[in-house]
Amino acid sequence: MGRLQGKTVFITGASAGIGEASARQFAEEGCNLIITARRLEKLEGLKKKLQEGHPNIYIHAVQLDVQKVDQINKVVAELPDAVKDVDVLLNNAGMVIGVDHLVDVEEAVVDQMLSTNIKGLVFLTKALVPRMKERGTGHIINIGSVAGKQAYAGGSIYCATKFAVDAITKALAIELVDTPIRVSQICPGLVNTEFSTVRFRGDKEKADNVYKGIQPLVADDIAELIVFTAGRPAHVNIADMLVFPVNQADSKTVYRRSE
Ligand SMILES: NC(=O)c1ccc[n+]([C@@H]2O[C@H](COP(=O)([O-])OP(=O)(O)OC[C@H]3O[C@@H](n4cnc5c(N)ncnc54)[C@H](OP(=O)(O)O)[C@@H]3O)[C@@H](O)[C@H]2O)c1
């Protein structure tokens, strides 16, 4: 039996990309799942598929917009008994809109990035850590980014949110150092998901150009590392992981082959 068998994993942003791939891979390990996002129909489709392949795990699919603190608290308060004790929280929901320079950034877009990428992660963590402390077990895994290590033009606000994830991860690890709760961060480079389509407001051609001439990471590459991080023995904490496709060296240094 693997170390993750029977553990309960709470995933934000499970309707697509890295979150969805993580749900699939945690299910393979025999974990019970709380899958959340704004698009409930996607979650229900994922639940159905996973439940067919894994009839013995418990899956709770619930709509959650992490920008809304009252929704976070309600979802946590109303967790079914089977999954009310969360072992792993994967703070994955996140997004970027646009590549505008700071002087052109719209207020609504700033608010959405700050409240999704920072506030959501903070308040969900806040809602779950007290019970983890009571139970003497728990693992918070935050999805940061290379954008949280190195700023770039056209990414001021997104980079700021991911620098915040980096700071929050480190501060929380210090605050919880005298507990068995682990705090980890995984920071991907270019991963081919819906992320760029969201960034370019649905313009698929612009989104595809981001990955032109390179072999980007795929969601399953990151999910594998998330599951690996969660599956280490209880005394081992992977604090921080920076992961690139092979032809990426930092936020903007990418070697592209001409096609
Ligand atoms: N792809 C990359 O190149 C890359 C690189 C570094 C870091 N990351 C980070 O990886 C994480 C996952 O991104 P991804 O690449 O998997 O992108 P994705 O395919 O666009 O998935 C993003 C997920 O976040 C959810 N989400 C967005 N806003 C939300 C909100 N307000 N409340 C709840 N859920 C919300 C989306 O679900 P709904 O729309 O259904 O709510 C979706 O499930 C993000 O934190 C991102 O910043 C991505």
Ligand as a Chemical Component Dictionary entry (heavy atoms), coordinates in Angstrom:
data_LIG
# 
_chem_comp.id                   LIG 
_chem_comp.type                 NON-POLYMER 
_chem_comp.pdbx_formal_charge   0 
_chem_comp.three_letter_code    LIG 
# 
loop_
_chem_comp_atom.comp_id 
_chem_comp_atom.atom_id 
_chem_comp_atom.alt_atom_id 
_chem_comp_atom.type_symbol 
_chem_comp_atom.charge 
_chem_comp_atom.model_Cartn_x 
_chem_comp_atom.model_Cartn_y 
_chem_comp_atom.model_Cartn_z 
_chem_comp_atom.pdbx_ordinal 
LIG N1  N1  N 0  0.686   26.968 -17.252 1  
LIG C1  C1  C 0  1.814   27.562 -16.909 2  
LIG O1  O1  O 0  2.689   27.840 -17.754 3  
LIG C2  C2  C 0  2.080   27.867 -15.454 4  
LIG C3  C3  C 0  3.387   28.209 -15.097 5  
LIG C4  C4  C 0  3.668   28.503 -13.764 6  
LIG C5  C5  C 0  2.658   28.458 -12.825 7  
LIG N2  N2  N 1  1.384   28.124 -13.191 8  
LIG C6  C6  C 0  0.359   28.098 -12.160 9  
LIG O2  O2  O 0  -0.249  26.835 -12.140 10 
LIG C7  C7  C 0  -1.557  26.940 -11.581 11 
LIG C8  C8  C 0  -2.534  26.167 -12.466 12 
LIG O3  O3  O 0  -2.557  26.731 -13.745 13 
LIG P1  P1  P 0  -2.758  25.884 -15.078 14 
LIG O4  O4  O 0  -1.545  26.048 -15.897 15 
LIG O5  O5  O -1 -3.235  24.539 -14.760 16 
LIG O6  O6  O 0  -3.902  26.775 -15.772 17 
LIG P2  P2  P 0  -5.386  26.434 -16.269 18 
LIG O7  O7  O 0  -5.373  25.254 -17.171 19 
LIG O8  O8  O 0  -5.896  27.744 -16.823 20 
LIG O9  O9  O 0  -6.153  26.072 -14.923 21 
LIG C9  C9  C 0  -6.409  27.041 -13.950 22 
LIG C10 C10 C 0  -7.391  26.504 -12.952 23 
LIG O10 O10 O 0  -7.628  27.513 -11.950 24 
LIG C11 C11 C 0  -9.033  27.655 -11.806 25 
LIG N3  N3  N 0  -9.401  28.996 -11.371 26 
LIG C12 C12 C 0  -9.130  30.185 -11.983 27 
LIG N4  N4  N 0  -9.692  31.192 -11.282 28 
LIG C13 C13 C 0  -10.340 30.620 -10.222 29 
LIG C14 C14 C 0  -11.109 31.114 -9.147  30 
LIG N5  N5  N 0  -11.359 32.434 -9.006  31 
LIG N6  N6  N 0  -11.601 30.251 -8.244  32 
LIG C15 C15 C 0  -11.363 28.916 -8.367  33 
LIG N7  N7  N 0  -10.656 28.391 -9.361  34 
LIG C16 C16 C 0  -10.149 29.234 -10.277 35 
LIG C17 C17 C 0  -9.639  27.301 -13.159 36 
LIG O11 O11 O 0  -10.957 26.778 -12.982 37 
LIG P3  P3  P 0  -12.313 27.574 -13.277 38 
LIG O12 O12 O 0  -12.074 28.458 -14.447 39 
LIG O13 O13 O 0  -13.293 26.456 -13.539 40 
LIG O14 O14 O 0  -12.604 28.295 -12.003 41 
LIG C18 C18 C 0  -8.718  26.149 -13.585 42 
LIG O15 O15 O 0  -9.178  24.938 -13.037 43 
LIG C19 C19 C 0  -1.842  28.433 -11.481 44 
LIG O16 O16 O 0  -1.649  28.851 -10.139 45 
LIG C20 C20 C 0  -0.786  29.072 -12.372 46 
LIG O17 O17 O 0  -0.470  30.384 -11.971 47 
LIG C21 C21 C 0  1.077   27.817 -14.492 48 
# 
loop_
_chem_comp_bond.comp_id 
_chem_comp_bond.atom_id_1 
_chem_comp_bond.atom_id_2 
_chem_comp_bond.value_order 
_chem_comp_bond.pdbx_ordinal 
LIG N1  C1  SING 1  
LIG C1  O1  DOUB 2  
LIG C1  C2  SING 3  
LIG C2  C3  SING 4  
LIG C2  C21 DOUB 5  
LIG C3  C4  DOUB 6  
LIG C4  C5  SING 7  
LIG C5  N2  DOUB 8  
LIG N2  C6  SING 9  
LIG N2  C21 SING 10 
LIG C6  O2  SING 11 
LIG C6  C20 SING 12 
LIG O2  C7  SING 13 
LIG C7  C8  SING 14 
LIG C7  C19 SING 15 
LIG C8  O3  SING 16 
LIG O3  P1  SING 17 
LIG P1  O4  DOUB 18 
LIG P1  O5  SING 19 
LIG P1  O6  SING 20 
LIG O6  P2  SING 21 
LIG P2  O7  DOUB 22 
LIG P2  O8  SING 23 
LIG P2  O9  SING 24 
LIG O9  C9  SING 25 
LIG C9  C10 SING 26 
LIG C10 O10 SING 27 
LIG C10 C18 SING 28 
LIG O10 C11 SING 29 
LIG C11 N3  SING 30 
LIG C11 C17 SING 31 
LIG N3  C12 SING 32 
LIG N3  C16 SING 33 
LIG C12 N4  DOUB 34 
LIG N4  C13 SING 35 
LIG C13 C14 SING 36 
LIG C13 C16 DOUB 37 
LIG C14 N5  SING 38 
LIG C14 N6  DOUB 39 
LIG N6  C15 SING 40 
LIG C15 N7  DOUB 41 
LIG N7  C16 SING 42 
LIG C17 O11 SING 43 
LIG C17 C18 SING 44 
LIG O11 P3  SING 45 
LIG P3  O12 DOUB 46 
LIG P3  O13 SING 47 
LIG P3  O14 SING 48 
LIG C18 O15 SING 49 
LIG C19 O16 SING 50 
LIG C19 C20 SING 51 
LIG C20 O17 SING 52 
# 
